[in-house]
Structures are given as structure tokens and as C-alpha cells.
Amino acid sequence: MIKFLLPIVIFIAAVYGISYFWTNSSTKGKKSIALSLIIALIICISLIIYLIID
């Protein structure tokens, strides 16, 4: 049960945290948040592709 519940809770907490920091940041902060999310997405996609191929 915790295998299915924990990722959902982590995802909701991450979305809430990102939206909280997004609304309370300046333009420079929003650019850095967007850049870090793009980099994290690229790393995750690359890791998934690597694990599927390997």
C-alpha cells in the first residue's frame, strides 16, 4: 500500500511546493525555477531511456 501511496503524496507535495515558490518569487526567481525544472525533466527522461535500453 505504501508503494502506491507514497509517490502520490510526494507528487502532490512537489506540485504544491513549486506553485508556492512560483507565486512568491520575482521574475529572476521564476526563471531559475523554470530552468531547474527543465534540467530535472531532461535528466529524468535521459535516465528513463537509459534504463529502458540497458
C-alpha positions in Angstrom: 0.0 0.0 0.0 2.8 2.4 0.8 4.4 1.7 -2.6 1.4 3.3 -4.2 0.5 6.0 -1.7 4.0 7.4 -1.1 4.7 8.5 -4.7 1.3 10.2 -4.9 1.9 12.1 -1.7 5.4 13.1 -2.9 4.0 14.3 -6.2 1.2 16.4 -4.6 3.7 17.9 -2.1 6.1 18.7 -5.0 3.4 20.4 -7.1 2.2 22.4 -4.0 5.8 23.5 -3.2 6.6 24.5 -6.7 3.4 26.5 -7.0 4.0 28.1 -3.6 7.6 29.2 -4.6 6.4 30.3 -8.0 3.8 32.7 -6.7 6.1 34.1 -4.1 9.2 34.7 -6.3 10.4 37.5 -8.5 11.0 37.3 -12.3 14.6 36.2 -11.7 13.4 33.5 -9.3 10.8 32.3 -11.8 13.4 32.0 -14.4 15.7 29.9 -12.1 12.7 27.7 -11.1 11.8 27.1 -14.7 15.4 26.4 -15.7 15.9 23.9 -12.8 12.6 22.1 -13.7 13.7 21.8 -17.4 17.1 20.4 -16.3 15.4 17.9 -14.0 13.0 16.8 -16.7 15.8 16.3 -19.2 17.8 14.2 -16.6 14.7 12.1 -15.8 13.9 11.4 -19.4 17.6 10.5 -20.1 17.7 8.2 -17.1 14.4 6.5 -18.1 15.7 6.0 -21.7 19.0 4.6 -20.4 17.3 2.2 -18.1 14.9 1.0 -20.8 17.7 0.4 -23.3 20.1 -1.2 -20.9 
